Amino acid sequence: MNTKIKYGLSAAVLALIAAGASAPEILDQFLDEKEGNHTTAYRDGAGIWTICRGATRVDGKPVIPGMKLSKGKCDRVNAIERDKALAWVEKNIKVPLT
């Protein structure tokens, strides 16, 4: 059976897991594959203006039509959003994630 079909994860994500990569490294790869990294604002599936890997706010301001960011700025926005998500998991999930 195709590994991606069985687990819903790409070979790259599974390789990172098997290699003992950190949660941020694994999440970055997963989100790059699932969300992409758009430097120009676009509407997501729910019609919400989004940029980078799904951010709806940048520097506290909502994403608006026509907004453009550099790849470097998207990298910084993505890191902030990733770290917030991982902090939420750490705070709220009380079972071992191994």
Phi and psi restraints in degrees (value plus and minus 20) as a CYANA .aco file:
   2 ASN   PHI     -81.5   -41.5
   2 ASN   PSI     106.5   146.5
   3 THR   PHI     -78.4   -38.4
   3 THR   PSI     -61.4   -21.4
   4 LYS   PHI     -83.8   -43.8
   4 LYS   PSI     -61.0   -21.0
   5 ILE   PHI     -86.3   -46.3
   5 ILE   PSI     -62.7   -22.7
   6 LYS   PHI     -85.3   -45.3
   6 LYS   PSI     -63.7   -23.7
   7 TYR   PHI    -127.9   -87.9
   7 TYR   PSI     -32.1     7.9
   8 GLY   PHI      52.9    92.9
   8 GLY   PSI      -7.2    32.8
   9 LEU   PHI    -140.7  -100.7
   9 LEU   PSI     126.1   166.1
  10 SER   PHI     -94.2   -54.2
  10 SER   PSI     145.2   185.2
  11 ALA   PHI     -80.1   -40.1
  11 ALA   PSI     -55.6   -15.6
  12 ALA   PHI     -84.9   -44.9
  12 ALA   PSI     -63.5   -23.5
  13 VAL   PHI     -86.4   -46.4
  13 VAL   PSI     -64.7   -24.7
  14 LEU   PHI     -82.1   -42.1
  14 LEU   PSI     -57.3   -17.3
  15 ALA   PHI     -85.4   -45.4
  15 ALA   PSI     -60.4   -20.4
  16 LEU   PHI     -82.7   -42.7
  16 LEU   PSI     -62.8   -22.8
  17 ILE   PHI     -81.8   -41.8
  17 ILE   PSI     -68.6   -28.6
  18 ALA   PHI     -82.1   -42.1
  18 ALA   PSI     -51.5   -11.5
  19 ALA   PHI    -102.3   -62.3
  19 ALA   PSI     -24.4    15.6
  20 GLY   PHI      59.6    99.6
  20 GLY   PSI       7.4    47.4
  21 ALA   PHI     -82.8   -42.8
  21 ALA   PSI     139.1   179.1
  22 SER   PHI     -92.4   -52.4
  22 SER   PSI     139.1   179.1
  23 ALA   PHI     -76.7   -36.7
  23 ALA   PSI     -63.5   -23.5
  24 PRO   PHI     -80.3   -40.3
  24 PRO   PSI     -59.1   -19.1
  25 GLU   PHI     -84.7   -44.7
  25 GLU   PSI     -64.1   -24.1
  26 ILE   PHI     -85.7   -45.7
  26 ILE   PSI     -66.1   -26.1
  27 LEU   PHI     -83.7   -43.7
  27 LEU   PSI     -60.3   -20.3
  28 ASP   PHI     -78.3   -38.3
  28 ASP   PSI     -66.6   -26.6
  29 GLN   PHI     -83.4   -43.4
  29 GLN   PSI     -66.7   -26.7
  30 PHE   PHI     -79.1   -39.1
  30 PHE   PSI     -68.5   -28.5
  31 LEU   PHI     -88.5   -48.5
  31 LEU   PSI     -56.4   -16.4
  32 ASP   PHI     -79.5   -39.5
  32 ASP   PSI     -59.3   -19.3
  33 GLU   PHI     -92.2   -52.2
  33 GLU   PSI     -62.6   -22.6
  34 LYS   PHI    -104.1   -64.1
  34 LYS   PSI     -58.3   -18.3
  35 GLU   PHI    -120.4   -80.4
  35 GLU   PSI     -49.0    -9.0
  36 GLY   PHI      56.7    96.7
  36 GLY   PSI    -195.3  -155.3
  37 ASN   PHI    -161.2  -121.2
  37 ASN   PSI      73.6   113.6
  38 HIS   PHI    -116.8   -76.8
  38 HIS   PSI     103.6   143.6
  39 THR   PHI    -108.4   -68.4
  39 THR   PSI     -23.4    16.6
  40 THR   PHI    -138.7   -98.7
  40 THR   PSI     118.0   158.0
  41 ALA   PHI     -78.2   -38.2
  41 ALA   PSI     124.0   164.0
  42 TYR   PHI    -167.7  -127.7
  42 TYR   PSI     140.3   180.3
  43 ARG   PHI    -106.9   -66.9
  43 ARG   PSI     111.5   151.5
  44 ASP   PHI    -100.0   -60.0
  44 ASP   PSI    -194.9  -154.9
  45 GLY   PHI     -79.0   -39.0
  45 GLY   PSI     -44.6    -4.6
  46 ALA   PHI    -115.3   -75.3
  46 ALA   PSI     -16.1    23.9
  47 GLY   PHI      64.4   104.4
  47 GLY   PSI      -8.4    31.6
  48 ILE   PHI    -109.9   -69.9
  48 ILE   PSI     114.2   154.2
  49 TRP   PHI     -87.2   -47.2
  49 TRP   PSI     109.5   149.5
  50 THR   PHI    -159.6  -119.6
  50 THR   PSI     136.5   176.5
  51 ILE   PHI    -168.7  -128.7
  51 ILE   PSI     145.5   185.5
  52 CYS   PHI      39.6    79.6
  52 CYS   PSI    -142.9  -102.9
  53 ARG   PHI    -122.8   -82.8
  53 ARG   PSI      15.3    55.3
  54 GLY   PHI      90.4   130.4
  54 GLY   PSI      -8.2    31.8
  55 ALA   PHI     -90.3   -50.3
  55 ALA   PSI     118.7   158.7
  56 THR   PHI    -126.4   -86.4
  56 THR   PSI     -28.5    11.5
  57 ARG   PHI    -157.7  -117.7
  57 ARG   PSI     124.2   164.2
  58 VAL   PHI    -152.6  -112.6
  58 VAL   PSI     103.8   143.8
  59 ASP   PHI      34.3    74.3
  59 ASP   PSI      18.0    58.0
  60 GLY   PHI      61.4   101.4
  60 GLY   PSI     -22.1    17.9
  61 LYS   PHI    -130.5   -90.5
  61 LYS   PSI     124.8   164.8
  62 PRO   PHI     -86.0   -46.0
  62 PRO   PSI     129.2   169.2
  63 VAL   PHI     -89.2   -49.2
  63 VAL   PSI     116.8   156.8
  64 ILE   PHI    -145.9  -105.9
  64 ILE   PSI     138.6   178.6
  65 PRO   PHI     -75.8   -35.8
  65 PRO   PSI     117.8   157.8
  66 GLY   PHI      66.5   106.5
  66 GLY   PSI     -27.4    12.6
  67 MET   PHI     -82.9   -42.9
  67 MET   PSI     115.8   155.8
  68 LYS   PHI    -151.8  -111.8
  68 LYS   PSI     120.6   160.6
  69 LEU   PHI    -149.3  -109.3
  69 LEU   PSI     134.3   174.3
  70 SER   PHI     -94.0   -54.0
  70 SER   PSI     143.4   183.4
  71 LYS   PHI     -80.2   -40.2
  71 LYS   PSI     -60.3   -20.3
  72 GLY   PHI     -81.0   -41.0
  72 GLY   PSI     -62.1   -22.1
  73 LYS   PHI     -85.7   -45.7
  73 LYS   PSI     -62.1   -22.1
  74 CYS   PHI     -81.2   -41.2
  74 CYS   PSI     -60.0   -20.0
  75 ASP   PHI     -78.4   -38.4
  75 ASP   PSI     -61.3   -21.3
  76 ARG   PHI     -89.4   -49.4
  76 ARG   PSI     -63.3   -23.3
  77 VAL   PHI     -81.7   -41.7
  77 VAL   PSI     -65.2   -25.2
  78 ASN   PHI     -80.9   -40.9
  78 ASN   PSI     -60.9   -20.9
  79 ALA   PHI     -84.3   -44.3
  79 ALA   PSI     -61.3   -21.3
  80 ILE   PHI     -82.8   -42.8
  80 ILE   PSI     -67.7   -27.7
  81 GLU   PHI     -84.3   -44.3
  81 GLU   PSI     -61.6   -21.6
  82 ARG   PHI     -80.7   -40.7
  82 ARG   PSI     -67.5   -27.5
  83 ASP   PHI     -84.5   -44.5
  83 ASP   PSI     -55.6   -15.6
  84 LYS   PHI     -84.6   -44.6
  84 LYS   PSI     -62.2   -22.2
  85 ALA   PHI     -84.9   -44.9
  85 ALA   PSI     -64.2   -24.2
  86 LEU   PHI     -86.8   -46.8
  86 LEU   PSI     -55.3   -15.3
  87 ALA   PHI     -85.0   -45.0
  87 ALA   PSI     -58.8   -18.8
  88 TRP   PHI     -82.7   -42.7
  88 TRP   PSI     -65.5   -25.5
  89 VAL   PHI     -79.9   -39.9
  89 VAL   PSI     -67.7   -27.7
  90 GLU   PHI     -80.4   -40.4
  90 GLU   PSI     -58.8   -18.8
  91 LYS   PHI     -93.7   -53.7
  91 LYS   PSI     -57.7   -17.7
  92 ASN   PHI    -124.4   -84.4
  92 ASN   PSI     -39.9     0.1
  93 ILE   PHI    -117.2   -77.2
  93 ILE   PSI      97.9   137.9
  94 LYS   PHI    -125.6   -85.6
  94 LYS   PSI      -7.2    32.8
  95 VAL   PHI    -132.4   -92.4
  95 VAL   PSI     133.0   173.0
  96 PRO   PHI     -81.7   -41.7
  96 PRO   PSI     116.7   156.7
  97 LEU   PHI    -125.2   -85.2
  97 LEU   PSI      44.0    84.0
